[in-house]
């Protein structure tokens, strides 16, 4: 168990500071994280600091989402540089090319690797889309990972295209370029190989090594072998499901849904119509609902998280039923709970109908009202 007190806007940087002592431990292992969010009193007009504590998995998921997003932002007022920058051509975040291999920077990347591994152990994902090639590097290490043109194309299609164009360059222009770069006499193939190595090894070796060192402190290489995880598996564990091109998101296919007992009996029409509506939503709207219930719109590994749908509100008279029909759903992100008024029961009551003897026509009418 580890309690980390962080500011939301500086979540990674605050957590990185607190990880220094853990990373000095020869075998720190995995910690269950209990985050506390610190708000400066200046935001409320005083000089106090306020600590927001939460229970359950919701605050933990929020913490790791913030860790990822703030690692790609330089802290305000500091000299530190963002660890990652967005690569538009590849549609993902990649190592900041302007970062220098200082001991301080290496420590930050080690801390990120440690937090990445800790996120896996805490069944949480980072708010950062990292390319699959990074996870191949983490699994294989520098000795086994072999840079290829296909790997460059996966990371940055524009850079890969520029390297390929060397073959088409007129001989005179190619020789002039080699003179300018101080590498006269090398072949096109050698030049292309050097370019590939520059992109995937020489320019980032120190960053990859630091991230891998921190990651393996939590999940050792032997454990990765036992798990037999692929780079794609590990990417999904750390970054969440890549749903950008997968069309509609089906909540019941991603989450295990647990229903209140009534939703399987007298209130069954309520949940049936709920799925009739939600299953037709596009990915953006569905993820908005997921964020409302869980606190994060990043999709977990399929089947690893629960969503509970409960009917906690009790109506004792017609006025209560009328009030329930005007209520909005509520959520408890700590435990992934969606709370609904029993709209079905209330519709039956305010329409002065008998739940046990509803005609097919009445059921059809009430179901239509539920969907709206």
HELIX and SHEET records of a PDB file:
HELIX    1   1 UNK A    8  UNK A   10  5                                   3    
HELIX    2   2 UNK A   11  UNK A   23  1                                  13    
HELIX    3   3 UNK A   41  UNK A   44  5                                   4    
HELIX    4   4 UNK A   57  UNK A   71  1                                  15    
HELIX    5   5 UNK A  103  UNK A  121  1                                  19    
HELIX    6   6 UNK A  132  UNK A  144  1                                  13    
HELIX    7   7 UNK A  149  UNK A  155  1                                   7    
HELIX    8   8 UNK A  157  UNK A  164  1                                   8    
HELIX    9   9 UNK A  165  UNK A  168  5                                   4    
HELIX   10  10 UNK A  171  UNK A  181  1                                  11    
HELIX   11  11 UNK A  188  UNK A  197  1                                  10    
HELIX   12  12 UNK A  198  UNK A  202  3                                   5    
HELIX   13  13 UNK A  205  UNK A  218  1                                  14    
HELIX   14  14 UNK A  221  UNK A  227  1                                   7    
HELIX   15  15 UNK A  231  UNK A  239  1                                   9    
HELIX   16  16 UNK A  251  UNK A  254  1                                   4    
HELIX   17  17 UNK A  261  UNK A  264  5                                   4    
HELIX   18  18 UNK A  268  UNK A  278  1                                  11    
HELIX   19  19 UNK A  283  UNK A  294  1                                  12    
HELIX   20  20 UNK A  318  UNK A  325  1                                   8    
HELIX   21  21 UNK A  343  UNK A  350  1                                   8    
HELIX   22  22 UNK A  355  UNK A  357  5                                   3    
HELIX   23  23 UNK A  360  UNK A  371  1                                  12    
SHEET    1   A 3 UNK A   2  UNK A   6  0                                        
SHEET    2   A 3 UNK A  33  UNK A  40  1                                        
SHEET    3   A 3 UNK A  49  UNK A  53 -1                                        
SHEET    1   B 2 UNK A  84  UNK A  87  0                                        
SHEET    2   B 2 UNK A  92  UNK A  95 -1                                        
SHEET    1   C 4 UNK A 256  UNK A 259  0                                        
SHEET    2   C 4 UNK A 306  UNK A 310  1                                        
SHEET    3   C 4 UNK A 337  UNK A 339  1                                        
SHEET    4   C 4 UNK A 330  UNK A 332 -1                                        
END                                                                             
